[in-house]
Structure formats: structure tokens, C-alpha cells
Amino acid sequence: MYVRRLELVDFRSYERVGIDLEPGGTVLVGPNGVGKTNLIEALGYVATLGSHRVAVDAPLVRFGASAAVVRCAIVHDGRELLVELEIVPGRANRARLGRSPVRRSRDILGALRLVLFAPEDLELVRGDPGERRRYLDDLLVARQPRYAGVRADYERVVKQRNALLRTSYQRRRWAGGDRDGSDLATLEVWNAQLARYGAELLAGRLELCAALGPHIAKAYDAVAAGKGAAAIAYKIGSSGRGTERLSDPPSPLPDRAGLEQLLAGMLADARPAEVDRGTTLVGPHRDDVLLTLGDLPAKGYASHGESWSYALALRLAAYDLLRDDGIEPVLVLDDVFAELDAGRRTRLADLVAGAAQLLVTCAVAEDVPEALRGARFAVTEGEVHRVA
């Protein structure tokens, strides 16, 4: 798989730009702040319907414009597919596949498989659990697009359940409302739905962690030159309840029915605390992913260099897993080499040199190892030109 052409209209800093790409290595060179990352951010948005830099769509639209458009021509097995996205802040995005409208924008997911490594990925190791959950969920959707619907259904249930709990909390606190819980009569309905969709999402995450484990260990060993053993485990519950590493082999993974029962029991146990606090305290949206180096958690213990190696290992593991599924994804390295020492640069180059399509951004062309230098584009304010 590779991207043959990318066109942007009113996306970030670009009023209008188009670039023709090809398989193999491509380097985008330009000073910081001229829009290199905006180009690969647009590709990432096509692949995931989200930005790796911001949580909302408004910053993606050029100042003064009402909408942004991303067009991407993707070639796979000799056939070309055009994907078009119109991003309208505050409204549902509109999408086309092969110039035909689709009912929901998420129907384009799976058209472009892409793995993006960027400086922000240090937060996968050092940041909040939400960063690691998103890593898993984006990879889940890339492998099986149906999980986009599962995730949307789960988030809808959590939102509705939170609204019910919050309203009940406010009534009791400010208006002297029901203290016997009668205003929560429909809570059990939402509990059943949360357990159902949550079990589906949880099962996918657990299976994914089990599949990722060997790839992460192998990638970290390669990037860090054997200095440390990396492992991943899934932790259910962020408050100390049910923190078994359910993805650790050799224990078999629980089936979906068992996970649904587990969540239902956790919801029942957590009800008093949830009613007191007016929010949902149990479910996959509260879980974490435990990343370890040897016997210690990477968060808080890994050095800067180890954290970079671990973040790289997570993305390389995702790349290898997607490639094992039979479709080699596009690989993007955004401003990565300037942050790596010479040894890590060389080892990373050796690992990715054979990618079907590799896109690299940098401020200084010499930062990119010779083995990865292919086509080169110069990026300036609002313009992109091929120079080699």
C-alpha cells in the first residue's frame, strides 16, 4: 500500500497544495513551523479520523475558512482508491470513497493503513492512561474497522450514563432531590449496555495486547541494542480494583461473556461511589496499559533515551502487526531523527529501510540516514516543491 497523491484545501496552513508521492522513501525538508507536520497530520487524519496533535477539529481548518478538505489517492494491489474528507468544525465530517458519498465518515476507516511516529508519542510512555488507550483503540480500528462502531457505541453509553449520574447528583446536592435513588431507575439499563459494549472493546484490547507483546519486546531490543526487556500488560480499573494483568500469557484470555459478567459485577460494586461522585468509575475508559522495562514500570523510571526507544518500539510493533495481517502500512516518521543519538538513528534506519512507503520529515536533511533518503521535497510557507 502507498499514497500516490495528497491534496489539501484550507487545511492548517495550506490554502491549497498537492503533492505526488511514490513507493519507497520520501523526505520532507524545511525549517520548523513551515507546515511539514501538517502534511502528514492530514494523512493520519484519513487513517484514524483524528489528529495526533489536537483533540478537536477546529485547529485543522485554516483561519478564515469554514471547512477543510483532504483528498488522498491510495494504491493497493495495483488498484487506486480516492478518499475525500471534508472537515467542518462542530458538524459531522462528510466523506467519499471513490467519489461516492458514504453514510458515515467512519466508513472510510481501513482504506489507508498508516503508522505514524511523532515526538508526541513520548506521551505513550510518560503520559496519562488515555494516551495508551488511544494507541490500542486506533490500532484495533486499523486492523478491524468494525471496532470504530464498537468504540462509538461505548462512548455514547458512557456519555448518557454520566448525564444520568450527574443529574441525580445535582438534584440531591442542590435541590434536595430523591435520596433513595429513585431518580436512577434507568441506571440498570445503561449498566447492561455498558457491560455489553465494554466487554466487546475490552476483549479487543486484551487480544491486541497479547498479540503486541512479542513485537514490542523484539522492537525494543533492536532499537535499544539489547539494553532492557520491554513488556506490555492490560490493567482493568484505574483505582486498584481488578488490576490483574489479564493479557499475560500463559493464562487464556476471558471470553466476551465472561468479560461482560466481570464488568457487570464491577458496576454493581462501584454504584455507591458513582452515585456519590456523579460519574462512571468503571469500564474500559478507566483502564490503563502497563508498560514495563524489566521489573519496573517505564513511566517514572525510564530515562529519556529509554522512553524514546519504548515509544519507537510501540509504533514499530504496530507496523509489524499490521504487516503480518497481509497489508503493509505506510510508515511515517515525523521529526524523529533529530531527537535520536547516532546509534539509535542507525538502528532505526536498519529496521524501516524496507518499508513499502516511508515518509520522513526533518529540518536538516543530513539528520536522515543515507539509507532512507529517496525523493526529497522542500517545504516552505504554504508550498511544497520536489527538489530531488
C-alpha positions as CSV (number, residue, x, y, z in Angstrom):
1,M,0.0,0.0,0.0
2,Y,1.2,3.5,-0.7
3,V,-0.2,7.0,-1.1
4,R,0.2,8.3,-4.7
5,R,-1.2,11.8,-4.2
6,L,-2.2,14.1,-1.4
7,E,-4.3,17.3,-1.8
8,L,-5.2,19.7,0.9
9,V,-7.6,22.7,0.7
10,D,-7.8,25.1,3.7
11,F,-6.1,22.5,5.9
12,R,-4.0,24.1,8.7
13,S,-1.5,26.5,7.0
14,Y,-2.3,25.4,3.4
15,E,-4.8,27.3,1.3
16,R,-4.3,24.7,-1.5
17,V,-1.5,22.2,-2.1
18,G,-1.0,18.9,-3.9
19,I,2.0,16.6,-3.9
20,D,2.6,13.4,-5.9
21,L,4.3,10.6,-3.9
22,E,5.7,7.2,-4.8
23,P,6.7,4.0,-3.1
24,G,9.9,3.9,-1.2
25,G,11.5,6.7,0.9
26,T,10.4,10.3,0.7
27,V,11.9,13.1,2.8
28,L,10.1,16.4,3.5
29,V,12.7,19.1,4.4
30,G,12.1,22.5,5.8
31,P,12.5,24.8,8.8
32,N,10.4,24.3,11.8
33,G,7.0,25.8,11.6
34,V,6.5,25.8,7.8
35,G,4.0,23.0,7.7
36,K,5.8,19.7,7.3
37,T,3.9,18.1,10.1
38,N,0.6,19.5,8.7
39,L,1.0,17.3,5.6
40,I,1.5,14.0,7.5
41,E,-1.2,15.1,10.0
42,A,-3.6,15.1,7.1
43,L,-2.6,11.6,6.2
44,G,-3.0,10.5,9.8
45,Y,-6.5,12.0,9.9
46,V,-7.5,10.0,6.8
47,A,-6.3,6.8,8.6
48,T,-7.8,7.4,12.0
49,L,-10.3,10.3,11.7
50,G,-8.3,12.1,14.4
51,S,-5.2,14.2,14.8
52,H,-2.1,13.2,16.8
53,R,-1.7,16.8,17.8
54,V,-5.1,18.2,18.9
55,A,-8.3,16.7,20.3
56,V,-10.8,18.7,18.3
57,D,-11.1,19.5,14.6
58,A,-11.3,23.4,14.7
59,P,-7.5,23.9,14.6
60,L,-7.3,21.8,11.4
61,V,-9.2,24.4,9.4
62,R,-7.2,27.3,8.0
63,F,-8.0,30.6,9.8
64,G,-10.9,32.4,8.0
65,A,-12.1,29.2,6.2
66,S,-15.3,27.4,7.2
67,A,-14.1,23.9,6.3
68,A,-11.0,21.9,5.2
69,V,-10.8,19.2,2.5
70,V,-8.3,16.3,2.4
71,R,-8.0,14.2,-0.7
72,C,-5.8,11.1,-0.8
73,A,-5.2,8.7,-3.7
74,I,-4.2,5.3,-2.2
75,V,-2.8,2.4,-4.3
76,H,-3.2,-1.2,-3.1
77,D,-2.6,-4.3,-5.1
78,G,-2.5,-2.3,-8.3
79,R,-5.8,-0.6,-7.7
80,E,-6.3,3.1,-6.8
81,L,-8.9,4.4,-4.4
82,L,-9.6,8.1,-3.9
83,V,-10.6,9.1,-0.3
84,E,-12.1,12.5,0.3
85,L,-12.8,14.1,3.6
86,E,-14.5,17.5,4.3
87,I,-13.8,18.6,7.9
88,V,-16.4,21.0,9.3
89,P,-15.8,22.0,12.9
90,G,-18.9,21.5,15.1
91,R,-20.6,19.3,12.5
92,A,-20.2,15.7,11.2
93,N,-17.5,15.3,8.6
94,R,-18.5,14.4,5.1
95,A,-16.6,11.6,3.3
96,R,-16.4,10.0,-0.2
97,L,-14.8,6.7,-1.3
98,G,-14.1,6.6,-5.0
99,R,-16.1,9.8,-5.4
100,S,-19.2,8.1,-4.0
101,P,-20.6,9.6,-0.7
102,V,-20.5,7.3,2.4
103,R,-23.2,7.4,5.1
104,R,-20.8,7.9,7.9
105,S,-17.2,9.3,7.8
106,R,-16.0,6.2,9.8
107,D,-16.9,4.1,6.7
108,I,-13.6,5.2,5.2
109,L,-11.5,3.6,8.0
110,G,-9.4,0.9,6.7
111,A,-8.9,2.5,3.3
112,L,-5.5,3.8,4.4
113,R,-3.3,1.8,6.9
114,L,-0.7,4.1,8.3
115,V,1.6,4.1,11.3
116,L,2.9,7.5,12.4
117,F,5.7,8.1,14.9
118,A,6.0,11.7,16.2
119,P,7.6,13.5,19.1
120,E,4.2,13.5,20.8
121,D,4.5,9.7,21.2
122,L,6.7,10.2,24.2
123,E,3.3,10.6,26.0
124,L,2.6,7.0,25.3
125,V,5.2,6.2,27.8
126,R,5.2,9.2,30.1
127,G,1.6,10.5,29.8
128,D,-1.8,9.7,31.1
129,P,-3.6,6.4,30.5
130,G,-5.8,8.0,27.8
131,E,-2.8,8.2,25.5
132,R,-2.2,4.5,25.8
133,R,-5.9,3.6,25.4
134,R,-6.0,5.6,22.2
135,Y,-2.9,3.8,20.9
136,L,-4.7,0.5,21.4
137,D,-8.0,1.6,20.0
138,D,-6.5,3.2,16.9
139,L,-4.6,0.0,16.2
140,L,-7.8,-2.0,16.8
141,V,-9.7,0.0,14.3
142,A,-6.8,-0.1,11.7
143,R,-6.8,-3.9,11.9
144,Q,-10.6,-4.3,12.2
145,P,-12.6,-1.2,11.2
146,R,-15.8,-2.5,12.9
147,Y,-14.2,-1.5,16.2
148,A,-14.9,2.1,15.3
149,G,-18.6,1.4,15.7
150,V,-18.0,-0.5,19.0
151,R,-16.0,2.4,20.4
152,A,-18.6,4.9,19.3
153,D,-21.4,2.8,20.9
154,Y,-19.4,2.5,24.1
155,E,-18.6,6.2,24.3
156,R,-22.3,7.0,23.7
157,V,-23.4,4.8,26.6
158,V,-20.8,6.3,28.9
159,K,-22.0,9.8,27.9
160,Q,-25.6,9.0,28.6
161,R,-24.8,7.2,31.8
162,N,-22.7,10.1,33.1
163,A,-25.5,12.5,32.3
164,L,-27.9,10.4,34.4
165,L,-25.5,10.2,37.3
166,R,-24.6,13.9,37.1
167,T,-28.3,15.0,37.1
168,S,-29.0,12.8,40.1
169,Y,-26.0,14.1,41.9
170,Q,-27.0,17.7,41.3
171,R,-30.6,17.1,42.3
172,R,-29.5,15.6,45.6
173,R,-27.0,18.3,46.3
174,W,-28.7,21.4,45.2
175,A,-32.4,20.8,45.0
176,G,-32.9,18.2,47.8
177,G,-33.9,15.6,45.2
178,D,-34.5,11.9,45.8
179,R,-32.1,10.4,48.3
180,D,-33.4,6.9,47.8
181,G,-32.0,6.6,44.3
182,S,-35.4,6.5,42.5
183,D,-34.2,9.1,40.1
184,L,-31.7,6.5,38.9
185,A,-34.3,4.0,37.9
186,T,-32.9,3.6,34.4
187,L,-29.3,3.1,35.5
188,E,-29.5,-0.7,35.2
189,V,-30.5,-0.3,31.5
190,W,-27.3,1.7,30.9
191,N,-25.3,-0.7,33.1
192,A,-26.3,-3.6,30.8
193,Q,-25.3,-1.6,27.7
194,L,-22.0,-0.5,29.2
195,A,-21.2,-4.1,30.1
196,R,-22.1,-5.3,26.6
197,Y,-20.2,-2.8,24.6
198,G,-17.4,-2.5,27.2
199,A,-16.9,-6.3,27.0
200,E,-16.5,-6.1,23.2
201,L,-14.0,-3.3,23.4
202,L,-12.2,-4.9,26.3
203,A,-11.9,-8.2,24.5
204,G,-10.4,-6.5,21.5
205,R,-7.8,-4.6,23.7
206,L,-6.8,-7.8,25.6
207,E,-6.4,-9.8,22.4
208,L,-4.4,-6.9,20.9
209,C,-2.1,-6.6,23.9
210,A,-1.4,-10.4,23.7
211,A,-0.5,-10.1,20.0
212,L,1.6,-6.9,20.5
213,G,3.8,-8.3,23.3
214,P,6.3,-10.3,21.3
215,H,6.6,-7.5,18.7
216,I,7.2,-4.8,21.3
217,A,9.9,-6.9,23.0
218,K,11.6,-7.6,19.7
219,A,11.4,-3.9,18.5
220,Y,12.7,-2.5,21.8
221,D,15.6,-5.0,21.8
222,A,16.5,-3.9,18.3
223,V,16.2,-0.1,18.9
224,A,17.9,-0.2,22.3
225,A,20.6,-2.7,21.3
226,G,19.5,-5.2,23.9
227,K,19.5,-2.9,26.9
228,G,16.4,-3.9,28.7
229,A,13.3,-6.1,28.2
230,A,10.1,-4.4,27.3
231,A,6.7,-5.9,28.0
232,I,3.0,-4.8,27.9
233,A,0.1,-5.8,30.1
234,Y,-3.5,-4.6,30.3
235,K,-4.8,-3.3,33.7
236,I,-8.5,-3.3,34.3
237,G,-9.6,-0.4,36.5
238,S,-7.6,2.7,37.5
239,S,-8.4,2.7,41.2
240,G,-6.8,-0.6,42.3
241,R,-9.9,-2.8,41.6
242,G,-9.4,-5.7,39.3
243,T,-5.9,-4.9,38.3
244,E,-5.0,-8.4,37.0
245,R,-2.7,-8.5,34.0
246,L,-5.3,-10.3,32.0
247,S,-3.2,-10.3,28.9
248,D,-0.2,-12.0,30.4
249,P,0.4,-15.5,28.9
250,P,0.0,-18.3,29.5
251,S,-3.4,-17.7,31.1
252,P,-6.1,-17.9,28.4
253,L,-8.0,-14.7,27.6
254,P,-11.5,-14.5,29.1
255,D,-14.3,-14.8,26.5
256,R,-16.7,-11.9,25.9
257,A,-19.4,-13.4,28.1
258,G,-17.0,-13.6,31.0
259,L,-15.9,-10.1,30.5
260,E,-19.5,-8.8,30.4
261,Q,-20.1,-10.5,33.7
262,L,-16.9,-9.1,35.1
263,L,-17.9,-5.5,34.1
264,A,-21.5,-6.0,35.4
265,G,-20.1,-7.1,38.8
266,M,-17.7,-4.1,38.9
267,L,-20.5,-1.7,38.1
268,A,-22.6,-3.2,40.9
269,D,-19.7,-2.8,43.4
270,A,-18.9,0.7,42.2
271,R,-22.5,2.0,42.3
272,P,-22.3,3.8,45.8
273,A,-19.1,5.6,44.8
274,E,-20.5,6.5,41.4
275,V,-23.7,7.9,42.9
276,D,-21.7,9.9,45.4
277,R,-19.4,11.4,42.7
278,G,-21.9,11.6,39.8
279,T,-19.8,9.9,37.2
280,T,-18.9,6.5,35.7
281,L,-15.9,5.0,37.5
282,V,-15.8,1.5,35.9
283,G,-15.2,0.5,32.3
284,P,-12.6,0.4,29.5
285,H,-12.5,4.2,29.6
286,R,-10.9,4.0,33.1
287,D,-8.3,1.2,32.3
288,D,-4.6,1.6,31.7
289,V,-1.9,-0.2,29.8
290,L,1.2,-1.1,31.8
291,L,4.5,-0.7,30.0
292,T,7.4,-2.2,31.8
293,L,11.2,-2.4,31.4
294,G,12.5,-5.4,33.3
295,D,10.7,-5.4,36.6
296,L,9.9,-1.6,36.7
297,P,7.2,0.4,35.0
298,A,8.5,2.5,32.2
299,K,6.5,5.5,33.3
300,G,8.5,7.3,36.0
301,Y,11.6,5.0,35.8
302,A,12.7,5.0,32.1
303,S,15.3,7.6,31.1
304,H,14.7,10.0,28.2
305,G,16.6,7.7,25.8
306,E,14.7,4.6,27.1
307,S,11.4,6.4,26.7
308,W,12.2,7.3,23.1
309,S,13.2,3.7,22.4
310,Y,10.0,2.5,24.0
311,A,7.8,4.9,22.1
312,L,9.5,3.8,18.9
313,A,9.0,0.1,19.8
314,L,5.3,0.7,20.3
315,R,4.9,2.1,16.8
316,L,7.2,-0.4,15.2
317,A,5.3,-3.2,16.9
318,A,2.0,-1.8,15.4
319,Y,3.7,-1.6,12.0
320,D,4.8,-5.2,12.2
321,L,1.4,-6.4,13.4
322,L,-0.4,-4.7,10.6
323,R,2.1,-6.1,8.1
324,D,1.5,-9.6,9.5
325,D,-2.2,-9.1,8.6
326,G,-1.2,-9.0,5.0
327,I,-1.4,-5.3,4.1
328,E,1.9,-3.3,4.6
329,P,1.0,0.1,6.0
330,V,2.5,3.4,5.1
331,L,5.2,4.4,7.7
332,V,5.7,8.0,8.8
333,L,8.5,9.4,10.9
334,D,7.8,13.0,11.9
335,D,10.8,14.9,13.0
336,V,12.2,11.9,14.8
337,F,15.9,11.6,13.8
338,A,16.9,15.0,15.4
339,E,15.9,13.6,18.8
340,L,17.9,10.3,18.5
341,D,21.6,9.7,19.1
342,A,23.7,8.2,16.3
343,G,23.3,4.6,17.4
344,R,19.5,4.8,17.6
345,R,19.4,6.6,14.2
346,T,21.3,3.8,12.6
347,R,19.4,1.0,14.2
348,L,16.0,2.6,13.4
349,A,17.1,3.1,9.8
350,D,18.0,-0.5,9.5
351,L,14.6,-1.5,10.8
352,V,12.5,0.6,8.5
353,A,14.6,0.8,5.3
354,G,12.5,-1.9,3.6
355,A,9.1,-0.2,4.1
356,A,6.9,-0.1,1.1
357,Q,6.4,3.6,1.6
358,L,8.3,5.7,4.2
359,L,7.7,9.4,4.7
360,V,10.2,11.3,6.8
361,T,10.1,14.9,7.9
362,C,13.1,16.8,9.1
363,A,14.5,20.3,9.4
364,V,18.0,19.3,8.3
365,A,18.4,16.7,5.5
366,E,21.6,15.4,7.0
367,D,19.8,14.2,10.1
368,V,18.2,11.4,8.0
369,P,20.4,8.4,7.5
370,E,21.6,7.9,3.9
371,A,19.8,4.6,3.6
372,L,16.4,6.4,3.9
373,R,17.0,9.2,1.5
374,G,14.8,8.9,-1.6
375,A,12.6,11.5,-3.2
376,R,13.0,14.9,-1.5
377,F,10.6,17.8,-1.1
378,A,11.3,21.3,0.1
379,V,8.6,22.7,2.3
380,T,8.2,26.4,2.7
381,E,5.3,28.6,4.0
382,G,2.2,27.2,2.2
383,E,4.2,25.5,-0.6
384,V,5.8,22.1,-1.3
385,H,8.3,21.5,-4.2
386,R,10.1,18.4,-5.3
387,V,13.9,19.0,-5.4
388,A,15.3,15.6,-5.9
